[in-house]
Amino acid sequence: MKKIKSVLLIIAVLLCVFPYSGYADGTGDGNIDHGGGGMGSGSDQSFWNTHDEGVRVTIIRDSDQTTVAPPVDLTNRTPPNAILHFGKVSKLQYTHGAYLTPNTGVYTYVHPQKELPFIIKSKSGQTSIEETKSYFTDELVVQYIAEASHVDYDTLTNGNYKLLIEPIAYITFQGVQMAMTAHEAALYDQILSGGLRSKMVSLTHQNLPLSLFLETPDLGFPAWDGPTDSRVSNDQIISSLGLGIVRFKDAPTIPPPTENSLQYRTDTDVITSVHLSTSTQITPKAPASVTFYIMGSCYTVTNIVIPDGDSQVVWVKWRTPSKAQTATIHITSSNGWLSESTITASIVDINQNPPPDPKATDLNTSYVLPSVPSYSNRTSASWGVWSASWHEYWVWISNWQWYTTGKDTGYWQDNGHWRDDGWWDYTRTSYMATFSATQSLLPDPKSPYLLSNQMKSGYGIEINTTTALSSNAPSSHITRAQHAVSYFPEFAYQNYWRLHDIKSSGYSTSFWLKPNEYSTYQSRVHFTPIWFPNGSYTPITRILDAWTPEGMLTIQLQKSITISGNLFSDWHVAPENPK
């Protein structure tokens, strides 16, 4: 017991001193192959018994390579609860920066209703890749994985998700029972400077990692084209080995198009977008096109390429008319299927309902200060565009022919030709936009205020806003912020609002209030009501219409100023001096 404790302590110390995150890259609908060979004899302190194995299954959303549920370990065995393990972390999560962390807590696993096929090859345990593929594409097995992962089966199999499968070995290393995937074994061996490989090489650096690998690239992991019956390095394991992927690109079929609703403002540059998906690759030889029919105009986006089983946002930038109305937008595609085929756009005129003329005689004795509303903010968006280039792969196609030179003599000649059996390599260029804004709220300079954060009711306030849009995308992908609208507490943030003018335009747009028609000096102010009670006065401002292919970015800003007294206290009334 003391020996086990000391080993665990050493492992924990090593992992704290040398944290490691691996990098790797992976494909397919039953995209699994295998290799392996015989095993060494091991020792009484470090050994592995044939069929002491399992698999870690992780559900991955294909579009952004995100793990949507905790990985689940399946095994036919009953490992001890106190076995040392590294938690439920998938190869993809290690690739994205997860650390290898020892865990001495209870190791959880499930026994599948249908027994797993044996996956790790040894002298006494042969395996079949056909059985492995058949098992993980079996409908009942997939249903069980969905249930164990707490993911809806129809969602799992709708073509947007994949199963990442990793073999697990239950071993005894230096007297300690351990559970590890091939990826974890490679990371652990790096920490031990080859200490695991020196004791367990036939398992951890041959049969375990080579028990599953990809036939074609997927999820950023490459296909394995190296040896399948010899020892491999830690780097090779981390980048390419110890994984299989199952894709559900045939179930269910194309989702029906839906109708979506949007709200735009008049005289505004907007972006209308849909997502185009495909179950088979769309190549530059036969690219897709998407056409938007908008208010009598036709906008076509061409030269769209997408790898099989993937999707891309497609959009058009256009300007709304000056008159409020409802527009029905129809979208068609030459290939694949669209997330929407019809969009109903409500185009509204916000240059309405300015606050009424404030009067010195206004009263509101029953006024109750309202709660400040909170509109949702969206300050960032990301999207991507696919491109493709041809990867040449020339092969010689033989055509042997016999040429006679005489009786019973002649020669063979290969009149074959070269053929390009290459493929399309797809690259996704990622874009993003981030949005921020700042605001100042000050008393009207023409009012007799002394403090920047305090004033008397009845005087005006100035509201100035500066926005910043940052993006790595071309200008055709985005618009600047185009509108700012302020709402006020005396109207319970409803019914009346005040628009802003653009003071300076660009991706760093600044706004200030429109001139107040009731101001003697046409000042850009909003007059607070003379009856407003002492305390905090908090207008809100919504910044609108910074558009991206993934929707509008918007921010709510608010500042407060303290009301103390009213403008009547600045008036002095006295009888006129007689002449």
C-alpha positions as CSV (number, residue, x, y, z in Angstrom):
1,M,0.0,0.0,0.0
2,K,2.8,2.4,0.8
3,K,4.4,1.6,-2.5
4,I,1.2,2.4,-4.4
5,K,0.8,5.7,-2.5
6,S,4.3,6.7,-3.3
7,V,3.8,6.0,-7.0
8,L,0.6,8.0,-7.1
9,L,2.4,10.9,-5.3
10,I,5.2,10.8,-7.9
11,I,2.7,10.9,-10.7
12,A,0.9,13.8,-9.3
13,V,4.1,15.8,-8.7
14,L,5.3,15.1,-12.2
15,L,2.0,16.2,-13.8
16,C,2.0,19.4,-11.8
17,V,5.5,20.2,-12.8
18,F,5.2,19.2,-16.4
19,P,1.6,20.0,-17.6
20,Y,1.1,19.0,-21.2
21,S,-1.5,19.6,-23.8
22,G,-1.3,17.6,-27.0
23,Y,-2.1,18.5,-30.6
24,A,-3.7,16.2,-33.1
25,D,-5.8,16.2,-36.2
26,G,-9.0,13.0,-37.8
27,T,-12.8,11.0,-40.8
28,G,-15.9,9.1,-41.5
29,D,-18.8,7.0,-41.8
30,G,-17.3,4.0,-40.1
31,N,-13.9,5.6,-40.7
32,I,-11.9,3.0,-38.8
33,D,-8.9,0.8,-39.5
34,H,-6.5,-1.2,-37.3
35,G,-3.1,-2.9,-37.0
36,G,-1.0,-4.4,-34.3
37,G,1.1,-7.4,-33.5
38,G,2.3,-9.7,-30.8
39,M,2.9,-8.7,-27.2
40,G,6.0,-9.0,-25.0
41,S,6.0,-11.0,-21.8
42,G,6.0,-8.0,-19.4
43,S,6.9,-8.4,-15.8
44,D,5.2,-9.0,-12.4
45,Q,5.0,-5.2,-11.8
46,S,4.1,-4.0,-15.3
47,F,1.8,-6.1,-17.5
48,W,-1.4,-6.2,-19.5
49,N,-3.8,-9.1,-19.9
50,T,-5.5,-9.8,-23.2
51,H,-9.0,-8.3,-23.5
52,D,-8.5,-6.0,-20.5
53,E,-9.9,-3.1,-22.6
54,G,-12.7,-0.8,-23.5
55,V,-13.5,2.3,-25.6
56,R,-14.1,5.9,-24.8
57,V,-17.0,7.3,-26.9
58,T,-17.4,11.1,-27.3
59,I,-20.2,12.9,-29.2
60,I,-18.7,15.7,-31.3
61,R,-20.6,18.5,-33.1
62,D,-19.0,18.6,-36.5
63,S,-19.5,22.3,-37.4
64,D,-17.2,23.6,-34.6
65,Q,-15.6,20.4,-33.3
66,T,-17.2,20.9,-29.9
67,T,-17.8,18.1,-27.4
68,V,-21.5,18.2,-26.6
69,A,-21.6,15.6,-23.8
70,P,-19.1,14.1,-21.4
71,P,-17.2,11.1,-22.9
72,V,-18.5,7.7,-21.9
73,D,-16.2,4.7,-21.2
74,L,-17.7,1.3,-22.4
75,T,-16.1,-2.0,-21.4
76,N,-17.0,-5.7,-21.0
77,R,-14.7,-5.9,-18.0
78,T,-15.3,-4.7,-14.4
79,P,-12.3,-2.5,-13.6
80,P,-11.7,-1.7,-9.9
81,N,-13.2,1.6,-8.8
82,A,-9.9,2.7,-7.3
83,I,-8.0,2.3,-10.6
84,L,-5.8,5.3,-11.4
85,H,-7.2,7.2,-14.5
86,F,-7.1,10.6,-16.1
87,G,-10.7,11.5,-16.1
88,K,-13.1,11.5,-19.0
89,V,-11.2,13.6,-21.5
90,S,-11.3,12.9,-25.3
91,K,-8.4,13.1,-27.8
92,L,-10.1,16.2,-29.3
93,Q,-10.2,17.9,-25.9
94,Y,-6.5,17.2,-25.4
95,T,-5.9,18.7,-28.9
96,H,-7.8,21.8,-27.8
97,G,-5.7,22.3,-24.7
98,A,-6.8,20.0,-22.0
99,Y,-4.1,18.9,-19.5
100,L,-3.3,15.3,-18.5
101,T,-4.5,15.2,-14.9
102,P,-4.3,12.1,-12.7
103,N,-7.5,11.1,-10.9
104,T,-7.7,8.8,-8.0
105,G,-11.5,9.2,-7.7
106,V,-14.0,6.5,-8.6
107,Y,-13.6,5.3,-12.2
108,T,-17.0,5.2,-13.9
109,Y,-17.8,3.0,-16.9
110,V,-20.8,1.3,-18.4
111,H,-21.4,-2.3,-19.6
112,P,-23.0,-2.0,-23.0
113,Q,-26.2,-4.1,-23.6
114,K,-24.4,-5.6,-26.6
115,E,-20.9,-6.7,-25.8
116,L,-18.0,-4.9,-27.4
117,P,-15.9,-6.6,-30.0
118,F,-12.3,-7.1,-29.0
119,I,-10.2,-4.2,-30.4
120,I,-6.6,-4.5,-29.1
121,K,-4.7,-7.2,-30.9
122,S,-2.3,-9.6,-29.1
123,K,-0.8,-13.1,-29.7
124,S,-3.8,-14.8,-28.0
125,G,-6.4,-12.2,-29.0
126,Q,-7.1,-11.6,-32.6
127,T,-9.5,-8.8,-33.7
128,S,-11.6,-7.9,-36.7
129,I,-12.0,-4.4,-38.1
130,E,-15.2,-5.5,-39.9
131,E,-16.7,-6.4,-36.5
132,T,-15.6,-3.1,-35.0
133,K,-17.1,-1.1,-37.8
134,S,-20.3,-3.1,-37.7
135,Y,-20.6,-2.7,-34.0
136,F,-20.3,1.1,-33.9
137,T,-22.6,1.6,-36.8
138,D,-25.3,-0.7,-35.4
139,E,-28.5,1.2,-34.7
140,L,-29.1,-0.4,-31.3
141,V,-25.5,0.4,-30.2
142,V,-25.8,4.0,-31.4
143,Q,-29.1,4.3,-29.5
144,Y,-27.4,3.0,-26.4
145,I,-24.5,5.5,-26.8
146,A,-27.0,8.3,-27.1
147,E,-28.8,7.2,-24.0
148,A,-25.6,6.8,-22.0
149,S,-24.5,10.3,-23.1
150,H,-27.9,11.8,-22.4
151,V,-28.2,13.0,-26.0
152,D,-31.4,12.7,-28.1
153,Y,-30.9,9.9,-30.6
154,D,-32.5,11.8,-33.5
155,T,-30.3,14.8,-32.7
156,L,-27.2,12.5,-32.7
157,T,-28.0,11.0,-36.0
158,N,-29.2,14.1,-37.9
159,G,-25.9,14.5,-39.8
160,N,-24.4,17.2,-37.6
161,Y,-22.6,15.0,-35.1
162,K,-20.0,12.3,-35.0
163,L,-18.8,9.6,-32.6
164,L,-15.1,9.8,-31.7
165,I,-14.0,6.3,-30.5
166,E,-10.8,5.7,-28.6
167,P,-9.5,2.4,-27.4
168,I,-8.7,2.1,-23.6
169,A,-6.3,-0.4,-22.0
170,Y,-6.5,-1.4,-18.3
171,I,-2.9,-2.1,-17.3
172,T,-0.8,-2.6,-14.3
173,F,2.3,-0.3,-14.4
174,Q,4.9,-0.5,-11.6
175,G,2.3,-2.2,-9.5
176,V,-0.4,0.4,-10.0
177,Q,-3.6,-0.5,-11.9
178,M,-4.3,2.2,-14.5
179,A,-6.8,3.0,-17.3
180,M,-5.6,5.0,-20.3
181,T,-6.3,5.8,-23.9
182,A,-3.5,5.6,-26.5
183,H,-3.3,9.4,-26.5
184,E,-3.1,9.5,-22.7
185,A,-0.4,6.8,-22.7
186,A,1.7,8.9,-25.1
187,L,1.3,12.1,-23.0
188,Y,2.1,10.1,-19.8
189,D,5.2,8.6,-21.4
190,Q,6.4,12.0,-22.4
191,I,6.1,13.1,-18.7
192,L,8.0,10.0,-17.6
193,S,10.7,10.6,-20.3
194,G,10.1,7.2,-21.9
195,G,9.4,5.3,-18.6
196,L,6.1,3.8,-19.8
197,R,7.5,2.8,-23.2
198,S,10.5,1.1,-21.5
199,K,8.1,-1.3,-19.7
200,M,5.0,-1.6,-21.9
201,V,6.2,-0.8,-25.4
202,S,4.3,-3.6,-27.2
203,L,1.0,-2.4,-25.8
204,T,1.3,1.4,-25.3
205,H,3.3,2.1,-28.5
206,Q,2.1,-0.5,-30.9
207,N,-1.0,-2.5,-30.3
208,L,-3.1,0.1,-28.3
209,P,-2.5,3.1,-30.7
210,L,-2.7,0.9,-33.8
211,S,-5.9,-0.8,-32.8
212,L,-7.8,2.1,-34.3
213,F,-6.9,4.8,-36.8
214,L,-8.5,6.7,-39.6
215,E,-8.7,5.7,-43.2
216,T,-9.4,9.2,-44.4
217,P,-8.9,12.6,-42.6
218,D,-11.6,14.0,-40.3
219,L,-12.2,16.4,-37.4
220,G,-8.7,17.8,-38.1
221,F,-7.0,14.4,-37.6
222,P,-5.1,12.9,-40.5
223,A,-5.5,9.4,-42.0
224,W,-2.7,7.0,-40.9
225,D,-0.5,5.9,-43.8
226,G,2.4,4.6,-41.7
227,P,3.3,1.0,-40.7
228,T,0.6,-1.0,-39.0
229,D,2.7,-3.7,-37.4
230,S,5.6,-1.9,-35.8
231,R,6.2,0.4,-32.9
232,V,5.3,4.1,-33.2
233,S,6.4,7.3,-31.5
234,N,4.6,9.5,-29.0
235,D,4.3,12.2,-31.6
236,Q,2.7,9.8,-34.1
237,I,0.2,8.6,-31.5
238,I,-0.7,12.1,-30.4
239,S,-1.2,13.3,-34.0
240,S,-2.7,10.3,-35.8
241,L,-3.4,7.1,-33.8
242,G,-5.8,5.6,-31.3
243,L,-9.1,6.9,-32.8
244,G,-11.9,6.0,-35.1
245,I,-14.9,8.2,-36.2
246,V,-18.4,7.3,-37.1
247,R,-20.5,9.8,-39.2
248,F,-24.3,9.8,-39.6
249,K,-24.5,11.6,-42.9
250,D,-27.4,9.6,-44.3
251,A,-29.8,10.0,-41.4
252,P,-32.2,11.6,-41.5
253,T,-32.2,13.2,-44.9
254,I,-32.5,16.9,-45.9
255,P,-34.3,18.9,-43.2
256,P,-37.3,20.8,-44.5
257,P,-36.7,24.5,-45.2
258,T,-38.2,26.8,-42.6
259,E,-39.5,30.4,-42.6
260,N,-37.6,32.9,-40.5
261,S,-38.5,36.5,-39.4
262,L,-36.2,39.5,-39.2
263,Q,-36.5,43.1,-38.3
264,Y,-34.6,45.7,-40.3
265,R,-34.7,49.5,-40.1
266,T,-35.4,51.8,-43.1
267,D,-32.4,53.3,-45.1
268,T,-30.0,50.8,-43.5
269,D,-27.3,48.5,-44.9
270,V,-28.2,45.0,-43.8
271,I,-27.0,41.5,-44.3
272,T,-29.4,38.6,-45.0
273,S,-27.9,35.1,-44.6
274,V,-28.7,31.4,-44.7
275,H,-26.7,28.3,-44.1
276,L,-26.1,25.9,-47.0
277,S,-25.4,22.3,-46.1
278,T,-24.4,19.2,-48.2
279,S,-24.0,15.5,-47.7
280,T,-21.6,15.2,-50.7
281,Q,-18.7,17.5,-51.5
282,I,-19.3,20.5,-53.6
283,T,-16.2,21.1,-55.7
284,P,-14.8,24.0,-57.8
285,K,-15.6,21.9,-60.9
286,A,-19.3,22.1,-60.0
287,P,-19.7,24.9,-57.4
288,A,-23.0,25.8,-55.8
289,S,-24.8,29.1,-56.1
290,V,-27.4,30.7,-53.9
291,T,-29.8,33.3,-55.1
292,F,-31.7,35.8,-52.9
293,Y,-34.8,37.4,-54.4
294,I,-35.3,40.7,-52.5
295,M,-37.9,43.3,-53.3
296,G,-37.7,42.9,-57.1
297,S,-33.9,42.5,-57.2
298,C,-32.0,39.3,-57.6
299,Y,-28.6,38.7,-55.8
300,T,-26.6,35.5,-56.6
301,V,-23.7,34.2,-54.6
302,T,-21.5,32.0,-56.8
303,N,-18.5,29.7,-56.5
304,I,-19.5,28.1,-53.2
305,V,-17.5,25.0,-52.3
306,I,-18.1,22.8,-49.2
307,P,-16.7,19.4,-48.1
308,D,-19.0,16.5,-47.7
309,G,-21.2,16.5,-44.6
310,D,-20.4,20.2,-43.8
311,S,-22.0,23.6,-44.3
312,Q,-21.3,27.3,-44.8
313,V,-23.1,30.6,-44.2
314,V,-24.0,32.4,-47.4
315,W,-25.1,36.0,-47.4
316,V,-25.9,39.1,-49.3
317,K,-25.5,42.8,-48.3
318,W,-28.2,45.2,-49.4
319,R,-29.9,48.5,-48.4
320,T,-33.4,48.7,-47.1
321,P,-35.9,51.1,-48.6
322,S,-36.8,54.5,-47.1
323,K,-40.4,53.4,-46.5
324,A,-41.6,51.0,-43.8
325,Q,-43.0,47.8,-45.2
326,T,-42.8,44.0,-45.0
327,A,-40.6,42.2,-47.5
328,T,-40.7,38.5,-48.3
329,I,-37.3,37.2,-49.3
330,H,-37.0,33.9,-51.2
331,I,-33.8,32.0,-51.4
332,T,-32.9,29.1,-53.8
333,S,-29.7,27.0,-54.2
334,S,-28.3,25.0,-57.0
335,N,-26.9,22.3,-54.7
336,G,-27.2,21.1,-51.1
337,W,-30.0,22.3,-48.9
338,L,-30.8,25.7,-47.2
339,S,-31.6,26.4,-43.6
340,E,-34.3,28.7,-44.8
341,S,-36.0,29.1,-48.1
342,T,-38.2,32.1,-47.1
343,I,-37.5,35.0,-44.8
344,T,-40.1,37.6,-43.8
345,A,-38.4,40.9,-43.1
346,S,-40.2,43.6,-41.2
347,I,-38.7,47.0,-42.3
348,V,-39.6,49.6,-39.6
349,D,-39.1,53.4,-39.4
350,I,-37.7,54.3,-36.1
351,N,-37.7,58.0,-36.8
352,Q,-41.0,58.3,-34.9
353,N,-42.3,59.1,-31.4
354,P,-39.8,61.8,-30.2
355,P,-40.6,63.0,-26.7
356,P,-43.2,65.9,-26.5
357,D,-42.4,69.5,-25.6
358,P,-41.6,69.7,-21.9
359,K,-43.6,72.3,-20.0
360,A,-42.8,74.2,-16.8
361,T,-46.3,73.3,-15.6
362,D,-46.0,69.6,-16.1
363,L,-46.8,67.4,-13.1
364,N,-46.7,63.7,-12.3
365,T,-47.3,63.2,-8.6
366,S,-48.1,59.5,-9.0
367,Y,-44.8,58.7,-10.8
368,V,-43.0,55.5,-9.7
369,L,-39.4,55.0,-10.8
370,P,-39.4,52.1,-13.3
371,S,-36.9,49.3,-13.4
372,V,-34.2,49.7,-16.0
373,P,-34.9,47.2,-18.8
374,S,-32.1,45.0,-20.0
375,Y,-32.0,44.2,-23.7
376,S,-29.8,41.4,-24.9
377,N,-26.3,42.2,-26.1
378,R,-24.4,40.5,-28.8
379,T,-20.8,41.7,-29.0
380,S,-19.1,39.1,-31.2
381,A,-19.7,36.8,-34.1
382,S,-17.7,34.2,-36.0
383,W,-18.1,32.6,-39.4
384,G,-16.1,30.9,-42.1
385,V,-15.8,30.4,-45.8
386,W,-14.6,27.2,-47.5
387,S,-12.1,27.1,-50.4
388,A,-10.7,24.1,-52.2
389,S,-7.6,23.2,-54.2
390,W,-6.7,20.2,-56.2
391,H,-4.3,17.7,-54.7
392,E,-2.6,15.9,-57.6
393,Y,-1.9,12.2,-57.3
394,W,-0.7,10.7,-60.5
395,V,-0.9,6.9,-61.1
396,W,0.3,4.9,-64.1
397,I,-2.5,3.0,-65.9
398,S,-0.8,0.1,-67.7
399,N,-1.9,-1.1,-71.1
400,W,0.4,-4.0,-72.2
401,Q,0.3,-4.9,-75.8
402,W,2.2,-7.6,-77.8
403,Y,4.1,-6.7,-80.9
404,T,5.2,-9.4,-83.3
405,T,8.7,-9.1,-84.9
406,G,8.8,-12.5,-86.6
407,K,7.7,-16.0,-86.3
408,D,7.3,-16.9,-82.6
409,T,9.1,-13.6,-81.7
410,G,8.0,-10.3,-80.5
411,Y,7.9,-8.1,-77.5
412,W,5.5,-6.6,-74.9
413,Q,5.1,-2.8,-74.7
414,D,3.2,-0.9,-72.1
415,N,1.2,1.7,-73.9
416,G,-0.4,3.0,-70.7
417,H,-0.9,6.5,-69.6
418,W,-0.7,8.7,-66.5
419,R,-3.9,9.5,-64.7
420,D,-4.5,12.0,-62.0
421,D,-6.4,10.3,-59.2
422,G,-6.1,13.3,-56.9
423,W,-8.6,14.8,-54.6
424,W,-9.9,18.2,-53.4
425,D,-8.2,19.6,-50.3
426,Y,-10.6,22.0,-48.4
427,T,-9.6,24.9,-46.3
428,R,-11.9,26.9,-44.1
429,T,-10.9,30.6,-43.6
430,S,-12.3,31.8,-40.3
431,Y,-13.5,35.3,-39.7
432,M,-14.7,37.1,-36.6
433,A,-16.0,40.5,-35.5
434,T,-16.1,42.0,-32.0
435,F,-18.2,45.0,-31.0
436,S,-17.8,47.5,-28.1
437,A,-19.1,50.9,-27.2
438,T,-18.6,53.7,-24.6
439,Q,-20.9,56.5,-23.5
440,S,-20.8,59.8,-21.7
441,L,-23.8,61.5,-20.0
442,L,-23.3,65.1,-19.0
443,P,-25.5,68.1,-18.1
444,D,-26.2,70.6,-20.9
445,P,-23.3,73.1,-20.9
446,K,-25.8,75.9,-21.0
447,S,-27.3,74.9,-17.6
448,P,-25.9,76.3,-14.4
449,Y,-24.4,73.0,-13.2
450,L,-21.4,72.6,-11.0
451,L,-20.8,68.9,-11.2
452,S,-20.6,66.6,-14.1
453,N,-22.6,63.9,-12.4
454,Q,-25.3,66.0,-10.8
455,M,-27.9,68.5,-12.1
456,K,-31.3,70.0,-11.4
457,S,-34.4,68.7,-13.0
458,G,-35.8,70.6,-16.0
459,Y,-32.4,71.1,-17.6
460,G,-31.1,69.1,-20.5
461,I,-28.5,66.3,-20.8
462,E,-26.1,65.4,-23.5
463,I,-25.5,61.7,-24.5
464,N,-22.5,60.9,-26.6
465,T,-21.6,57.4,-27.7
466,T,-18.5,55.9,-29.5
467,T,-18.5,52.4,-30.9
468,A,-15.7,50.2,-32.1
469,L,-16.1,47.3,-34.6
470,S,-13.0,45.1,-35.0
471,S,-12.9,42.4,-37.6
472,N,-10.5,40.4,-39.8
473,A,-13.1,40.1,-42.5
474,P,-13.4,42.1,-45.8
475,S,-15.8,45.0,-45.8
476,S,-18.3,43.0,-47.9
477,H,-18.8,40.8,-44.8
478,I,-19.8,43.5,-42.3
479,T,-21.4,46.9,-41.7
480,R,-20.6,49.6,-39.2
481,A,-23.1,50.4,-36.4
482,Q,-25.7,52.6,-38.0
483,H,-28.3,53.6,-35.4
484,A,-28.4,54.7,-31.7
485,V,-31.7,55.1,-29.9
486,S,-32.2,56.4,-26.3
487,Y,-35.1,55.7,-24.0
488,F,-35.9,57.6,-20.8
489,P,-37.2,56.7,-17.3
490,E,-40.0,59.4,-17.3
491,F,-41.7,57.4,-20.1
492,A,-41.0,54.1,-18.4
493,Y,-38.5,53.4,-21.3
494,Q,-41.5,53.1,-23.6
495,N,-43.7,55.1,-26.1
496,Y,-41.1,57.8,-26.7
497,W,-37.5,57.7,-27.7
498,R,-34.9,60.0,-29.1
499,L,-32.7,59.1,-32.1
500,H,-29.0,60.0,-32.5
501,D,-27.1,61.4,-35.5
502,I,-23.8,60.0,-36.7
503,K,-21.1,62.4,-35.6
504,S,-18.3,60.5,-37.3
505,S,-18.7,57.3,-39.4
506,G,-16.5,54.3,-40.0
507,Y,-16.0,51.1,-38.0
508,S,-15.4,53.4,-35.0
509,T,-18.7,55.3,-35.3
510,S,-19.6,58.0,-32.8
511,F,-23.2,59.2,-32.2
512,W,-24.8,62.3,-30.5
513,L,-28.4,63.2,-30.0
514,K,-30.3,64.8,-32.8
515,P,-31.0,68.6,-32.3
516,N,-33.9,69.1,-29.9
517,E,-36.7,71.0,-31.7
518,Y,-37.8,72.5,-28.4
519,S,-34.4,73.9,-27.6
520,T,-33.9,77.7,-28.0
521,Y,-30.4,77.0,-29.3
522,Q,-31.2,73.7,-31.2
523,S,-29.0,72.0,-28.7
524,R,-28.4,68.2,-29.0
525,V,-29.9,67.5,-25.6
526,H,-32.8,65.8,-23.9
527,F,-34.7,67.8,-21.3
528,T,-35.4,66.1,-18.0
529,P,-38.9,66.7,-16.7
530,I,-39.1,69.4,-14.0
531,W,-41.2,67.1,-11.8
532,F,-38.6,64.3,-11.8
533,P,-37.8,63.3,-8.2
534,N,-34.4,63.7,-6.6
535,G,-32.2,60.7,-7.1
536,S,-30.7,58.7,-10.0
537,Y,-31.8,59.5,-13.6
538,T,-30.8,56.7,-15.9
539,P,-31.5,56.8,-19.7
540,I,-30.6,53.7,-21.8
541,T,-29.2,53.7,-25.3
542,R,-29.3,50.8,-27.8
543,I,-26.7,50.6,-30.5
544,L,-28.1,48.8,-33.6
545,D,-27.3,47.6,-37.1
546,A,-23.7,46.4,-37.0
547,W,-24.3,43.4,-39.3
548,T,-22.3,40.3,-39.9
549,P,-23.1,37.1,-41.8
550,E,-24.1,35.5,-38.5
551,G,-26.5,38.3,-37.5
552,M,-26.6,41.8,-36.0
553,L,-24.2,42.9,-33.2
554,T,-25.9,45.2,-30.6
555,I,-25.1,46.7,-27.3
556,Q,-27.2,48.4,-24.6
557,L,-25.5,51.3,-22.8
558,Q,-26.6,53.2,-19.7
559,K,-25.2,55.9,-17.5
560,S,-26.8,57.7,-14.5
561,I,-26.8,61.3,-13.4
562,T,-28.1,62.5,-10.0
563,I,-31.1,64.8,-9.9
564,S,-30.9,67.2,-6.9
565,G,-33.5,70.1,-6.9
566,N,-35.1,71.7,-9.9
567,L,-34.5,74.7,-12.2
568,F,-37.1,76.8,-10.3
569,S,-34.5,77.2,-7.5
570,D,-32.4,79.1,-10.0
571,W,-35.1,81.7,-10.6
572,H,-35.4,84.9,-8.6
573,V,-38.6,86.9,-8.6
574,A,-38.7,90.5,-7.3
575,P,-40.8,93.6,-7.8
576,E,-39.7,95.9,-10.6
577,N,-37.9,99.0,-9.3
578,P,-40.1,102.1,-9.8
579,K,-38.7,104.7,-12.2
